[in-house]
Amino acid sequence: MKQREIILPTINSEQVADEIGNYLVRIAVKVGARGGVLGLSGGVDSTTTAALAKRGFDKYNANPMNKDKLEVVGYLLPSNTNNSEDLEDGLKVSYRLGLRNETQNIEPIVEAHRFTNPEALKNNYDKGNLMSRIRANVLSTKAATERKVVLGTGNKDEDFGIGYYTLFGDGAVHCSPIGNLSKRLVRQMATYLGFKDLANRVPSAGLELGQTDFKDLGYDYDVVELVVEGIEQGFDLEELVEHNQVTELVEKQLPKSRFDNIEQVVRDIFYRHYKVALPKMEIMHPPAAPVTLNYGGGK
């Protein structure tokens, strides 16, 4: 019997860029904000989010009827675990977009927690989450003092697929501009917006030396998207483990993965989706910009 296909959505990049930009304008205007702030890491997610916000705000500001102008501000918040190239890429993005930016090394703030939370500095996992929450505090306070909203930079695979973010850290945002775009579609959008050079940058949270998302997870976001789309389209675990689209994609990654076989990978994504992502969403569910996803093969 022929297998039912797992359908991956397509987007019209210009249409979706307009949808997200208009959404961010509505969010800002609704609460009387003067724009948005976000953390710039130089990665494809924060770059794409910044570019979409700048595009939307520029269109709004070009209308002479709109007296209160909207601004995007990029904050670069490196620590000792960040690669120096991250800071350089983040600065390049802000310059290319013409964003006001500010750089603040958070390492002194991290070290200050030795007085209050020394237990959090004993292992890389807890320390990484602490750094994420520190960055969120900085961004939230900047947003409050500047009367702006915090723009999230998480994509659909990370935030709503497997919950790969820190609760009250990078998940502590007012809205999620790219929350309905998979990593694959974020890369497409980045290319459309003129950042093809960053579209395929290796994903990393920058919370541990040498850390990459693939090392942590054991698979890339294309696998997450495929399996989660399969879940949403009614496939069960056993079907996905045997599905040709899944096996073909995962087999290419197994040699470098921490997993031994396809079933382990699919089970891990199932676990993260149902036991991590969905419970986190019940606690903290920032709205994602509504976008047009085409499941019928349209471009």
PyMOL commands that set and color helices and strands:
alter all, ss='L'
color gray80, all
select helices_A, chain A and resi 13-30+44-61+84-97+107-112+118-121+124-146+156-162+183-192+196-199+213-217+221-232+237-242+244-256+262-283
alter helices_A, ss='H'
color red, helices_A
select strands_A, chain A and resi 35-39+71-76+100-103+149-150
alter strands_A, ss='S'
color yellow, strands_A
deselect
rebuild
show_as cartoon
